[in-house]
Every structure is written in C-alpha cells, then in structure tokens.
C-alpha cells in the first residue's frame, strides 16, 4: 500500500519521470519567449500537470529569491547566485532559466505563491481517453484587499461575581424579602377580619341568656 506517499509514478522509472517533468516545466517557461501576447500555457494530461505544477512553482520562487538578493547588481551577479545554481540543477536549460528570470519572475513580485493553475478541458486524448488540461501561468495582477470600515464598539459584559454554595445572590434575597412581606400583610388582613365576624355571634349568645 502507498499510504502517505506523495507524488505520482506516472508509469515511468525515476530517471524517465524526472526528465519528463523537467522538459515539461521548461516548455512552460519557454512560452514566455517573444513579444506576442499569447497565453503562457501548455496542454498536457491532468496527472502530469499536477506534478509539473509542483516543480514550476518551486522554480518561480527560486527565481524571485535570486532577483531579490541581487536587485540592480547586474546579470552576472544574478547568474552566480545560489538560487540560480539551484535552478540549473532542477531545469538544466540555460534558455529556460533566462526566460524565467527575465520574463516570468518579475510578474510575481507581489504574489505570494499560486503562480500556476490547471484548467480542465472537455475533450479527452485520442487513444486512451486521458483527461486533458491547460497548465498555465497566472498573469493577472494581485487584487488589493478592500479595507473594511471601523468596527463597531462592543459594550463590555458585566462581570458577575461567583456565588458560593448556600449563598443567595442579592436579587434573589430581595425577592424573598418581598414575598415574606406580602405574606405577613395577608396574614394581618386575615387576622383583622376574623374578630369582626365573631363579634356579632358573641352578642347574640348573650341576648339568648
């Protein structure tokens, strides 16, 4: 089982797979040659595009690092930098690296990742019916985030003091006192009514005697 194994074998040996991914990434970068406004894209299968995208994103990041380290110092210093030496190891083609440094990397100075995208095609490849797609470089400028208005102030919550076991809060104590006062008033009213009712009965008994 290939659980927790990243990457795709693509039905090839490691050397064949490495050469194929390198050549496909170089073909993607070389689409930026010339002054025409054609889209920077290639057509390939979906599994290959997903693997090439990992290599292409890494190469663009290295090219950006090389330009940031030696900005304004001239081309020879850029070509001798460590990120460019890494690019030579990954791509192995000087024309593709030059196109990456001169035409592609300057487009992504404000973009932090996400330099490529995959657009699936409805048509399938003749023969085996494999899913086809466009692997292209993202050339749209990064949209600035819209600043939101000031947040409305939130009223602070009233702190509640913890009540120990057996202790009643002040509001509950006030309610209990009010209920006791009402009960005593009702009892007093009942006591006043009872003697008034018994007085006529006592007077009638005395008259009979």
MODELLER restraints for C-alpha pairs under 7 A, 6 or more apart:
rsr = mdl.restraints
at = mdl.atoms
rsr.add(forms.Gaussian(group=physical.xy_distance, feature=features.Distance(at['CA:21:A'], at['CA:52:A']), mean=5.62, stdev=0.5))
rsr.add(forms.Gaussian(group=physical.xy_distance, feature=features.Distance(at['CA:22:A'], at['CA:91:A']), mean=5.54, stdev=0.5))
rsr.add(forms.Gaussian(group=physical.xy_distance, feature=features.Distance(at['CA:24:A'], at['CA:52:A']), mean=6.91, stdev=0.5))
rsr.add(forms.Gaussian(group=physical.xy_distance, feature=features.Distance(at['CA:25:A'], at['CA:52:A']), mean=6.11, stdev=0.5))
rsr.add(forms.Gaussian(group=physical.xy_distance, feature=features.Distance(at['CA:25:A'], at['CA:56:A']), mean=5.94, stdev=0.5))
rsr.add(forms.Gaussian(group=physical.xy_distance, feature=features.Distance(at['CA:26:A'], at['CA:91:A']), mean=6.78, stdev=0.5))
rsr.add(forms.Gaussian(group=physical.xy_distance, feature=features.Distance(at['CA:26:A'], at['CA:96:A']), mean=5.51, stdev=0.5))
rsr.add(forms.Gaussian(group=physical.xy_distance, feature=features.Distance(at['CA:28:A'], at['CA:40:A']), mean=6.88, stdev=0.5))
rsr.add(forms.Gaussian(group=physical.xy_distance, feature=features.Distance(at['CA:28:A'], at['CA:41:A']), mean=6.20, stdev=0.5))
rsr.add(forms.Gaussian(group=physical.xy_distance, feature=features.Distance(at['CA:28:A'], at['CA:42:A']), mean=6.05, stdev=0.5))
rsr.add(forms.Gaussian(group=physical.xy_distance, feature=features.Distance(at['CA:29:A'], at['CA:96:A']), mean=5.96, stdev=0.5))
rsr.add(forms.Gaussian(group=physical.xy_distance, feature=features.Distance(at['CA:29:A'], at['CA:99:A']), mean=6.55, stdev=0.5))
rsr.add(forms.Gaussian(group=physical.xy_distance, feature=features.Distance(at['CA:29:A'], at['CA:100:A']), mean=6.11, stdev=0.5))
rsr.add(forms.Gaussian(group=physical.xy_distance, feature=features.Distance(at['CA:30:A'], at['CA:96:A']), mean=5.70, stdev=0.5))
rsr.add(forms.Gaussian(group=physical.xy_distance, feature=features.Distance(at['CA:30:A'], at['CA:99:A']), mean=6.38, stdev=0.5))
rsr.add(forms.Gaussian(group=physical.xy_distance, feature=features.Distance(at['CA:31:A'], at['CA:40:A']), mean=5.39, stdev=0.5))
rsr.add(forms.Gaussian(group=physical.xy_distance, feature=features.Distance(at['CA:31:A'], at['CA:41:A']), mean=6.93, stdev=0.5))
rsr.add(forms.Gaussian(group=physical.xy_distance, feature=features.Distance(at['CA:32:A'], at['CA:40:A']), mean=6.07, stdev=0.5))
rsr.add(forms.Gaussian(group=physical.xy_distance, feature=features.Distance(at['CA:32:A'], at['CA:99:A']), mean=6.72, stdev=0.5))
rsr.add(forms.Gaussian(group=physical.xy_distance, feature=features.Distance(at['CA:32:A'], at['CA:103:A']), mean=6.44, stdev=0.5))
rsr.add(forms.Gaussian(group=physical.xy_distance, feature=features.Distance(at['CA:33:A'], at['CA:99:A']), mean=6.58, stdev=0.5))
rsr.add(forms.Gaussian(group=physical.xy_distance, feature=features.Distance(at['CA:40:A'], at['CA:136:A']), mean=5.40, stdev=0.5))
rsr.add(forms.Gaussian(group=physical.xy_distance, feature=features.Distance(at['CA:40:A'], at['CA:137:A']), mean=5.52, stdev=0.5))
rsr.add(forms.Gaussian(group=physical.xy_distance, feature=features.Distance(at['CA:41:A'], at['CA:134:A']), mean=6.21, stdev=0.5))
rsr.add(forms.Gaussian(group=physical.xy_distance, feature=features.Distance(at['CA:41:A'], at['CA:135:A']), mean=5.40, stdev=0.5))
rsr.add(forms.Gaussian(group=physical.xy_distance, feature=features.Distance(at['CA:41:A'], at['CA:136:A']), mean=3.84, stdev=0.5))
rsr.add(forms.Gaussian(group=physical.xy_distance, feature=features.Distance(at['CA:41:A'], at['CA:137:A']), mean=6.40, stdev=0.5))
rsr.add(forms.Gaussian(group=physical.xy_distance, feature=features.Distance(at['CA:42:A'], at['CA:134:A']), mean=5.69, stdev=0.5))
rsr.add(forms.Gaussian(group=physical.xy_distance, feature=features.Distance(at['CA:42:A'], at['CA:135:A']), mean=5.45, stdev=0.5))
rsr.add(forms.Gaussian(group=physical.xy_distance, feature=features.Distance(at['CA:42:A'], at['CA:136:A']), mean=6.38, stdev=0.5))
rsr.add(forms.Gaussian(group=physical.xy_distance, feature=features.Distance(at['CA:43:A'], at['CA:132:A']), mean=6.99, stdev=0.5))
rsr.add(forms.Gaussian(group=physical.xy_distance, feature=features.Distance(at['CA:43:A'], at['CA:133:A']), mean=5.81, stdev=0.5))
rsr.add(forms.Gaussian(group=physical.xy_distance, feature=features.Distance(at['CA:43:A'], at['CA:134:A']), mean=4.75, stdev=0.5))
rsr.add(forms.Gaussian(group=physical.xy_distance, feature=features.Distance(at['CA:43:A'], at['CA:135:A']), mean=6.33, stdev=0.5))
rsr.add(forms.Gaussian(group=physical.xy_distance, feature=features.Distance(at['CA:44:A'], at['CA:132:A']), mean=5.72, stdev=0.5))
rsr.add(forms.Gaussian(group=physical.xy_distance, feature=features.Distance(at['CA:44:A'], at['CA:133:A']), mean=5.77, stdev=0.5))
rsr.add(forms.Gaussian(group=physical.xy_distance, feature=features.Distance(at['CA:44:A'], at['CA:134:A']), mean=6.54, stdev=0.5))
rsr.add(forms.Gaussian(group=physical.xy_distance, feature=features.Distance(at['CA:45:A'], at['CA:130:A']), mean=6.62, stdev=0.5))
rsr.add(forms.Gaussian(group=physical.xy_distance, feature=features.Distance(at['CA:45:A'], at['CA:131:A']), mean=5.65, stdev=0.5))
rsr.add(forms.Gaussian(group=physical.xy_distance, feature=features.Distance(at['CA:45:A'], at['CA:132:A']), mean=4.40, stdev=0.5))
rsr.add(forms.Gaussian(group=physical.xy_distance, feature=features.Distance(at['CA:45:A'], at['CA:133:A']), mean=5.83, stdev=0.5))
rsr.add(forms.Gaussian(group=physical.xy_distance, feature=features.Distance(at['CA:46:A'], at['CA:131:A']), mean=5.93, stdev=0.5))
rsr.add(forms.Gaussian(group=physical.xy_distance, feature=features.Distance(at['CA:46:A'], at['CA:132:A']), mean=5.79, stdev=0.5))
rsr.add(forms.Gaussian(group=physical.xy_distance, feature=features.Distance(at['CA:46:A'], at['CA:133:A']), mean=5.83, stdev=0.5))
rsr.add(forms.Gaussian(group=physical.xy_distance, feature=features.Distance(at['CA:49:A'], at['CA:135:A']), mean=6.09, stdev=0.5))
rsr.add(forms.Gaussian(group=physical.xy_distance, feature=features.Distance(at['CA:53:A'], at['CA:116:A']), mean=6.68, stdev=0.5))
rsr.add(forms.Gaussian(group=physical.xy_distance, feature=features.Distance(at['CA:57:A'], at['CA:115:A']), mean=6.23, stdev=0.5))
rsr.add(forms.Gaussian(group=physical.xy_distance, feature=features.Distance(at['CA:59:A'], at['CA:87:A']), mean=6.40, stdev=0.5))
rsr.add(forms.Gaussian(group=physical.xy_distance, feature=features.Distance(at['CA:60:A'], at['CA:105:A']), mean=6.03, stdev=0.5))
rsr.add(forms.Gaussian(group=physical.xy_distance, feature=features.Distance(at['CA:62:A'], at['CA:83:A']), mean=5.23, stdev=0.5))
rsr.add(forms.Gaussian(group=physical.xy_distance, feature=features.Distance(at['CA:63:A'], at['CA:83:A']), mean=6.68, stdev=0.5))
rsr.add(forms.Gaussian(group=physical.xy_distance, feature=features.Distance(at['CA:63:A'], at['CA:84:A']), mean=6.79, stdev=0.5))
rsr.add(forms.Gaussian(group=physical.xy_distance, feature=features.Distance(at['CA:63:A'], at['CA:100:A']), mean=6.91, stdev=0.5))
rsr.add(forms.Gaussian(group=physical.xy_distance, feature=features.Distance(at['CA:63:A'], at['CA:101:A']), mean=5.78, stdev=0.5))
rsr.add(forms.Gaussian(group=physical.xy_distance, feature=features.Distance(at['CA:63:A'], at['CA:105:A']), mean=5.97, stdev=0.5))
rsr.add(forms.Gaussian(group=physical.xy_distance, feature=features.Distance(at['CA:64:A'], at['CA:105:A']), mean=5.62, stdev=0.5))
rsr.add(forms.Gaussian(group=physical.xy_distance, feature=features.Distance(at['CA:65:A'], at['CA:83:A']), mean=6.60, stdev=0.5))
rsr.add(forms.Gaussian(group=physical.xy_distance, feature=features.Distance(at['CA:66:A'], at['CA:78:A']), mean=6.10, stdev=0.5))
rsr.add(forms.Gaussian(group=physical.xy_distance, feature=features.Distance(at['CA:66:A'], at['CA:81:A']), mean=6.46, stdev=0.5))
rsr.add(forms.Gaussian(group=physical.xy_distance, feature=features.Distance(at['CA:66:A'], at['CA:83:A']), mean=5.46, stdev=0.5))
rsr.add(forms.Gaussian(group=physical.xy_distance, feature=features.Distance(at['CA:66:A'], at['CA:84:A']), mean=6.43, stdev=0.5))
rsr.add(forms.Gaussian(group=physical.xy_distance, feature=features.Distance(at['CA:67:A'], at['CA:78:A']), mean=6.74, stdev=0.5))
rsr.add(forms.Gaussian(group=physical.xy_distance, feature=features.Distance(at['CA:70:A'], at['CA:77:A']), mean=6.65, stdev=0.5))
rsr.add(forms.Gaussian(group=physical.xy_distance, feature=features.Distance(at['CA:70:A'], at['CA:78:A']), mean=5.84, stdev=0.5))
rsr.add(forms.Gaussian(group=physical.xy_distance, feature=features.Distance(at['CA:87:A'], at['CA:97:A']), mean=6.99, stdev=0.5))
rsr.add(forms.Gaussian(group=physical.xy_distance, feature=features.Distance(at['CA:110:A'], at['CA:142:A']), mean=6.88, stdev=0.5))
rsr.add(forms.Gaussian(group=physical.xy_distance, feature=features.Distance(at['CA:111:A'], at['CA:142:A']), mean=6.39, stdev=0.5))
rsr.add(forms.Gaussian(group=physical.xy_distance, feature=features.Distance(at['CA:115:A'], at['CA:137:A']), mean=5.86, stdev=0.5))
rsr.add(forms.Gaussian(group=physical.xy_distance, feature=features.Distance(at['CA:115:A'], at['CA:138:A']), mean=5.39, stdev=0.5))
rsr.add(forms.Gaussian(group=physical.xy_distance, feature=features.Distance(at['CA:116:A'], at['CA:135:A']), mean=6.97, stdev=0.5))
rsr.add(forms.Gaussian(group=physical.xy_distance, feature=features.Distance(at['CA:116:A'], at['CA:136:A']), mean=5.63, stdev=0.5))
rsr.add(forms.Gaussian(group=physical.xy_distance, feature=features.Distance(at['CA:116:A'], at['CA:137:A']), mean=4.45, stdev=0.5))
rsr.add(forms.Gaussian(group=physical.xy_distance, feature=features.Distance(at['CA:116:A'], at['CA:138:A']), mean=5.33, stdev=0.5))
rsr.add(forms.Gaussian(group=physical.xy_distance, feature=features.Distance(at['CA:117:A'], at['CA:135:A']), mean=5.98, stdev=0.5))
rsr.add(forms.Gaussian(group=physical.xy_distance, feature=features.Distance(at['CA:117:A'], at['CA:136:A']), mean=5.74, stdev=0.5))
rsr.add(forms.Gaussian(group=physical.xy_distance, feature=features.Distance(at['CA:117:A'], at['CA:137:A']), mean=6.54, stdev=0.5))
rsr.add(forms.Gaussian(group=physical.xy_distance, feature=features.Distance(at['CA:117:A'], at['CA:138:A']), mean=6.70, stdev=0.5))
rsr.add(forms.Gaussian(group=physical.xy_distance, feature=features.Distance(at['CA:118:A'], at['CA:133:A']), mean=6.47, stdev=0.5))
rsr.add(forms.Gaussian(group=physical.xy_distance, feature=features.Distance(at['CA:118:A'], at['CA:134:A']), mean=5.64, stdev=0.5))
rsr.add(forms.Gaussian(group=physical.xy_distance, feature=features.Distance(at['CA:118:A'], at['CA:135:A']), mean=4.84, stdev=0.5))
rsr.add(forms.Gaussian(group=physical.xy_distance, feature=features.Distance(at['CA:118:A'], at['CA:136:A']), mean=6.66, stdev=0.5))
rsr.add(forms.Gaussian(group=physical.xy_distance, feature=features.Distance(at['CA:119:A'], at['CA:133:A']), mean=5.35, stdev=0.5))
rsr.add(forms.Gaussian(group=physical.xy_distance, feature=features.Distance(at['CA:119:A'], at['CA:134:A']), mean=4.97, stdev=0.5))
rsr.add(forms.Gaussian(group=physical.xy_distance, feature=features.Distance(at['CA:119:A'], at['CA:135:A']), mean=6.63, stdev=0.5))
rsr.add(forms.Gaussian(group=physical.xy_distance, feature=features.Distance(at['CA:120:A'], at['CA:132:A']), mean=6.23, stdev=0.5))
rsr.add(forms.Gaussian(group=physical.xy_distance, feature=features.Distance(at['CA:120:A'], at['CA:133:A']), mean=4.11, stdev=0.5))
rsr.add(forms.Gaussian(group=physical.xy_distance, feature=features.Distance(at['CA:120:A'], at['CA:134:A']), mean=6.32, stdev=0.5))
rsr.add(forms.Gaussian(group=physical.xy_distance, feature=features.Distance(at['CA:121:A'], at['CA:132:A']), mean=5.55, stdev=0.5))
rsr.add(forms.Gaussian(group=physical.xy_distance, feature=features.Distance(at['CA:121:A'], at['CA:133:A']), mean=4.96, stdev=0.5))
rsr.add(forms.Gaussian(group=physical.xy_distance, feature=features.Distance(at['CA:123:A'], at['CA:132:A']), mean=6.84, stdev=0.5))
rsr.add(forms.Gaussian(group=physical.xy_distance, feature=features.Distance(at['CA:124:A'], at['CA:130:A']), mean=5.57, stdev=0.5))
rsr.add(forms.Gaussian(group=physical.xy_distance, feature=features.Distance(at['CA:124:A'], at['CA:131:A']), mean=5.21, stdev=0.5))
rsr.add(forms.Gaussian(group=physical.xy_distance, feature=features.Distance(at['CA:124:A'], at['CA:132:A']), mean=5.70, stdev=0.5))
rsr.add(forms.Gaussian(group=physical.xy_distance, feature=features.Distance(at['CA:125:A'], at['CA:131:A']), mean=6.66, stdev=0.5))
rsr.add(forms.Gaussian(group=physical.xy_distance, feature=features.Distance(at['CA:125:A'], at['CA:132:A']), mean=6.48, stdev=0.5))
rsr.add(forms.Gaussian(group=physical.xy_distance, feature=features.Distance(at['CA:163:A'], at['CA:169:A']), mean=6.76, stdev=0.5))
